[in-house]
Amino acid sequence: MKDEMKKSLALKVKSLREAESLTQEQLADKCDVSWRTISNLERGLVVPDLCMLIKISKIFNVSLDAMLEINVDDNKSRSRLEREQFLIEKIKRANDKILDYLLDQLILLFKYFN
């Protein structure tokens, strides 16, 4: 697996875990692996097998397509990618009222700062 693919998957798993306020240990328990495995996965050091990918996708109610989506921009820092992914996951989980409020606020922000 290419490095950028590993990095993208690592960021996805970490952001999904953090969005659900799970620790690495809690996710590891749900996946029947050690917390070190989750840590190594989130750092892009290991690639999960298909069974583990399926478990993770079910835990977070995310399709495998979404788990494996590769949207890595080499010009963006890891920190930037992490923040973007964190926001995306929070927005996906927002109810309609919060989503409408966020949209209004974003429109105002972009209008003011652009």
BELUR-V652438 format. One record per pair of residues at least 12 apart in sequence whose C-alpha atoms are under 8 Angstrom apart, sorted by the first residue. I is the first residue (numbers start at 1). J is the second residue. Records with the same first field share a line. If there is no record, write none. Layout:
I: J  J
//
This chain:
1: 47
3: 44
4: 72
5: 70  72
6: 44  45  46  47
7: 43  44
8: 69  70  71  72
9: 42  44  67  68  69  70
10: 41  42  43  44
11: 42  43  81  82  85
12: 67  85
13: 41  42  56  67
14: 42
15: 82  85  86  89
16: 60  86  89
17: 60
18: 86
19: 86  89  90
24: 38  39
25: 38
30: 59
31: 52  55  56
53: 67
//
